[in-house]
């Protein structure tokens, strides 16, 4: 398993969680800027998570060919 891929996945999950908190805080305080920032962080987190998973999948395929 790719440690780098796993790290990216974890970073993505953290970004998604932080984004959800920001979005909720923005909604609760009627702060649209904070709400948008939270949504942006969630998208960024999803991208990191999927990139990490793809990297792990590629590493797994490489190891299977050996």
N, CA, C and O of each residue as an XYZ file, in Angstrom:
264
protein
N       0.848     -1.185      0.000
C       0.000      0.000      0.000
C       0.889      1.242      0.000
O       1.889      1.311      0.714
N       0.513      2.186     -0.789
C       1.284      3.412     -0.926
C       1.052      4.322      0.280
O      -0.072      4.743      0.557
N       2.141      4.611      0.986
C       2.022      5.513      2.132
C       1.649      6.921      1.656
O       0.865      7.622      2.295
N       2.223      7.311      0.528
C       1.928      8.642     -0.027
C       0.451      8.742     -0.418
O      -0.204      9.748     -0.149
N      -0.059      7.696     -1.052
C      -1.474      7.673     -1.423
C      -2.378      7.720     -0.214
O      -3.392      8.417     -0.213
N      -2.008      6.973      0.824
C      -2.796      6.969      2.053
C      -2.788      8.352      2.699
O      -3.816      8.827      3.183
N      -1.616      8.994      2.703
C      -1.520     10.346      3.273
C      -2.420     11.326      2.524
O      -3.066     12.174      3.139
N      -2.463     11.210      1.213
C      -3.332     12.094      0.430
C      -4.795     11.845      0.758
O      -5.585     12.783      0.870
N      -5.151     10.573      0.912
C      -6.533     10.244      1.250
C      -6.907     10.835      2.607
O      -7.987     11.406      2.762
N      -6.020     10.698      3.582
C      -6.280     11.232      4.920
C      -6.378     12.758      4.876
O      -7.273     13.343      5.486
N      -5.462     13.396      4.157
C      -5.523     14.863      4.011
C      -6.855     15.277      3.385
O      -7.457     16.273      3.788
N      -7.302     14.512      2.408
C      -8.581     14.811      1.763
C      -9.741     14.694      2.725
O     -10.639     15.536      2.727
N      -9.730     13.662      3.537
C     -10.802     13.486      4.524
C     -10.811     14.621      5.546
O     -11.870     15.084      5.969
N      -9.618     15.057      5.931
C      -9.520     16.185      6.875
C     -10.061     17.454      6.236
O     -10.807     18.197      6.874
N      -9.696     17.711      4.984
C     -10.200     18.896      4.284
C     -11.723     18.857      4.163
O     -12.396     19.871      4.347
N     -12.255     17.677      3.851
C     -13.712     17.546      3.722
C     -14.400     17.828      5.054
O     -15.409     18.532      5.097
N     -13.859     17.283      6.134
C     -14.461     17.499      7.455
C     -14.394     18.972      7.855
O     -15.370     19.535      8.351
N     -13.238     19.585      7.636
C     -13.085     21.009      7.964
C     -14.025     21.848      7.108
O     -14.594     22.831      7.584
N     -14.188     21.467      5.859
C     -15.104     22.189      4.971
C     -16.536     22.105      5.438
O     -17.276     23.086      5.360
N     -16.939     20.937      5.925
C     -18.307     20.780      6.425
C     -18.538     21.661      7.651
O     -19.606     22.252      7.813
N     -17.522     21.739      8.511
C     -17.632     22.586      9.700
C     -17.745     24.051      9.285
O     -18.588     24.780      9.806
N     -16.894     24.486      8.342
C     -16.951     25.875      7.870
C     -18.294     26.177      7.223
O     -18.885     27.229      7.467
N     -18.770     25.259      6.403
C     -20.052     25.479      5.734
C     -21.176     25.617      6.762
O     -22.018     26.508      6.653
N     -21.182     24.742      7.748
C     -22.219     24.802      8.786
C     -22.115     26.096      9.592
O     -23.129     26.714      9.916
N     -20.890     26.502      9.914
C     -20.699     27.747     10.656
C     -21.164     28.940      9.817
O     -21.771     29.877     10.337
N     -20.874     28.895      8.531
C     -21.305     29.975      7.644
C     -22.819     30.062      7.561
O     -23.381     31.157      7.565
N     -23.485     28.910      7.486
C     -24.950     28.901      7.452
C     -25.524     29.421      8.764
O     -26.478     30.199      8.766
N     -24.936     28.985      9.885
C     -25.446     29.365     11.205
C     -25.292     30.860     11.463
O     -26.115     31.467     12.148
N     -24.234     31.448     10.910
C     -23.972     32.871     11.155
C     -24.357     33.747      9.973
O     -24.097     34.950      9.975
N     -24.972     33.149      8.971
C     -25.368     33.856      7.754
C     -24.162     34.523      7.082
O     -24.250     35.641      6.576
N     -23.036     33.805      7.093
C     -21.802     34.279      6.489
C     -21.590     33.489      5.196
O     -21.038     32.389      5.207
N     -22.032     34.061      4.105
C     -21.968     33.356      2.828
C     -20.544     33.083      2.372
O     -20.283     32.071      1.722
N     -19.632     33.965      2.702
C     -18.231     33.773      2.317
C     -17.660     32.523      2.994
O     -16.992     31.713      2.351
N     -17.924     32.375      4.283
C     -17.449     31.212      5.022
C     -18.119     29.940      4.516
O     -17.488     28.887      4.431
N     -19.379     30.045      4.189
C     -20.115     28.902      3.644
C     -19.501     28.453      2.312
O     -19.309     27.258      2.090
N     -19.195     29.406      1.431
C     -18.569     29.080      0.144
C     -17.177     28.481      0.344
O     -16.794     27.536     -0.346
N     -16.435     29.032      1.282
C     -15.100     28.519      1.564
C     -15.184     27.059      2.041
O     -14.354     26.228      1.670
N     -16.180     26.767      2.852
C     -16.374     25.400      3.314
C     -16.695     24.450      2.179
O     -16.180     23.333      2.131
N     -17.544     24.890      1.268
C     -17.877     24.049      0.111
C     -16.643     23.825     -0.762
O     -16.427     22.727     -1.275
N     -15.841     24.871     -0.923
C     -14.614     24.762     -1.718
C     -13.659     23.756     -1.071
O     -13.056     22.937     -1.764
N     -13.521     23.816      0.248
C     -12.654     22.879      0.961
C     -13.132     21.437      0.800
O     -12.320     20.516      0.708
N     -14.437     21.248      0.765
C     -14.977     19.901      0.582
C     -14.630     19.354     -0.811
O     -14.280     18.183     -0.955
N     -14.728     20.195     -1.806
C     -14.381     19.773     -3.173
C     -12.895     19.442     -3.250
O     -12.500     18.430     -3.829
N     -12.084     20.306     -2.659
C     -10.640     20.075     -2.644
C     -10.323     18.767     -1.911
O      -9.461     18.002     -2.343
N     -11.015     18.519     -0.815
C     -10.800     17.284     -0.066
C     -11.180     16.053     -0.857
O     -10.481     15.041     -0.816
N     -12.283     16.134     -1.575
C     -12.717     15.007     -2.405
C     -11.675     14.722     -3.488
O     -11.366     13.566     -3.775
N     -11.146     15.776     -4.078
C     -10.121     15.596     -5.119
C      -8.871     14.934     -4.544
O      -8.312     14.027     -5.161
N      -8.430     15.378     -3.375
C      -7.261     14.781     -2.740
C      -7.514     13.314     -2.406
O      -6.662     12.454     -2.628
N      -8.691     13.049     -1.875
C      -9.041     11.686     -1.496
C      -9.013     10.754     -2.709
O      -8.458      9.657     -2.642
N      -9.605     11.188     -3.803
C      -9.652     10.365     -5.015
C      -8.264     10.212     -5.638
O      -7.942      9.154     -6.179
N      -7.450     11.250     -5.566
C      -6.082     11.168     -6.069
C      -5.280     10.153     -5.256
O      -4.531      9.349     -5.810
N      -5.446     10.202     -3.950
C      -4.758      9.246     -3.088
C      -5.194      7.823     -3.369
O      -4.366      6.912     -3.396
N      -6.492      7.621     -3.578
C      -6.993      6.289     -3.888
C      -6.443      5.794     -5.223
O      -6.054      4.633     -5.349
N      -6.414      6.670     -6.205
C      -5.869      6.287     -7.514
C      -4.398      5.907     -7.394
O      -3.945      4.949     -8.021
N      -3.660      6.654     -6.596
C      -2.247      6.358     -6.410
C      -2.077      4.997     -5.732
O      -1.197      4.219     -6.100
N      -2.919      4.719     -4.748
C      -2.860      3.417     -4.095
C      -3.196      2.294     -5.079
O      -2.543      1.251     -5.079
N      -4.198      2.506     -5.904
C      -4.592      1.499     -6.890
C      -3.456      1.219     -7.879
O      -3.187      0.065     -8.211
N      -2.796      2.277     -8.344
C      -1.675      2.105     -9.269
C      -0.529      1.354     -8.613
O       0.073      0.470     -9.222
N      -0.230      1.707     -7.378
C       0.847      1.012     -6.672
C       0.501     -0.461     -6.476
O       1.372     -1.326     -6.575
N      -0.750     -0.739     -6.202
C      -1.196     -2.119     -6.032
C      -1.027     -2.907     -7.328
O      -0.575     -4.052     -7.318
N      -1.396     -2.277     -8.445
C      -1.222     -2.934     -9.739
C       0.261     -3.208    -10.037
O       0.614     -4.269    -10.552
N       1.104     -2.250     -9.712
C       2.549     -2.415     -9.930
C       3.065     -3.597     -9.104
O       3.854     -4.408     -9.588
N       2.613     -3.679     -7.871
C       3.072     -4.755     -6.989
C       2.551     -6.109     -7.463
O       3.240     -7.118     -7.313
N       1.354     -6.147     -8.030
C       0.793     -7.397     -8.520
C       1.551     -7.916     -9.735
O       1.574     -9.121     -9.983
N       2.162     -7.028    -10.483
C       2.875     -7.429    -11.712
C       4.258     -7.990    -11.386
O       4.902     -8.591    -12.246
N       4.709     -7.801    -10.171
C       6.065     -8.259     -9.791
C       6.089     -9.717     -9.493
O       7.142    -10.262     -9.160
